[in-house]
Amino acid sequence: MSDRRNVIYLYDGSFEGLLTAVFDCYLNHERPLNIEPSYNGQLTLDSEYRSIETDTEKARRVADKIIDCAGGKAYRHMYYTHLSEYEHREINIFGYIRMCLKFGKTADNYLTVPCVDFVLNASYYTGHEAHKYTGFVRFSELDSGVFYSEIEPVHNVLPILAEHFRKRYSNMAFLLHDIKRQMCVVYNGKECVIRETEGLPRLSYSENEAHYRSLWKLFYNTVEIKPRHNEKCRMTLMPKRYWRHMTEFNDIPISKLNNQEQIRPSYQGIRQASLSDNRQA
């Protein structure tokens, strides 16, 4: 495989599109300068661009080859790295695939190789954030009986959370909205899909939602052993960036949320709630 210092592959931004680009790299026997999403808009005059059309069959063949050579763990590292949205993740994933094909399941031991170190770290941070959200997501019941929740993750963990909550709440219709990326998981009790959204929805909560929220806040405020309150420990285990969409830190009445644009608690309000907890302790 020869180096092509001026060739850049463009793909549609999907994981299948990236695997298709990797397939074409091997098909053309070349190692490109970079692999980029076609929508980033950063083009240079001294580079040759090649647009890659996503081919599910090519993507499947690359995925099967990686799993056969390096196992499902390596494939998960690649997928999580792609969801991380770090810059230059595509070319590092390409380098990691080459390492997997060359060294098999021992590829992860070569931590001094930049692409291996990049992929393992990106995969860890993405998986860690997804794990946090499995415990920090707070669903609220709407008038329609559907449960709704908002998140603002650093990484694109929505596909990971979709599978988790589909299994956890298999009989419950829900919407999980990533308001940062304007994407939403839609589950109707049978099928689970991810859709793009525009703006914020107008929400109408059920009559019982205020009661459920008050019960949850009561539980949260009473389960703690007050003499052992440790604010530093709480901030470590429950970072403040998650508080904005958590029921126990949201004091906005349901009456103000119904039938109007979604209102979010301000960080000042979160800080006041935190200080209030400290005074109670």
Salt bridges, closest charged atoms under 4 A:
ASP3 OD2 - ARG5 NH2 3.37
ASP3 OD1 - ARG31 NH2 2.43
ASP24 OD1 - LYS58 NZ 3.09
GLU30 OE1 - ARG4 NH1 3.09
GLU30 OE2 - ARG50 NH1 2.22
GLU48 OE1 - ARG4 NH2 3.47
GLU48 OE2 - ARG50 NE 3.38
GLU57 OE2 - ARG60 NH2 2.48
ASP64 OD2 - ARG60 NH1 2.68
GLU85 OE2 - ARG181 NE 3.18
GLU90 OE2 - ARG89 NH2 3.55
ASP108 OD2 - HIS77 NE2 3.71
GLU129 OE2 - ARG241 NH1 3.04
GLU150 OE1 - HIS245 ND1 3.65
GLU150 OE1 - ARG264 NE 3.43
GLU152 OE2 - ARG244 NH1 3.59
GLU152 OE2 - HIS245 NE2 2.77
GLU163 OE2 - ARG166 NH2 2.85
GLU163 OE2 - LYS167 NZ 3.44
ASP178 OD2 - ARG181 NH1 3.04
GLU209 OE2 - ARG213 NE 2.92
GLU224 OE1 - LYS226 NZ 3.42
GLU224 OE2 - HIS229 ND1 2.39
GLU231 OE1 - HIS229 NE2 3.08
GLU231 OE1 - ARG234 NH2 3.07
GLU248 OE2 - ARG138 NH2 2.88
ASP251 OD1 - LYS217 NZ 3.62
GLU261 OE2 - ARG202 NH2 3.62
ASP277 OD2 - ARG234 NH1 3.21
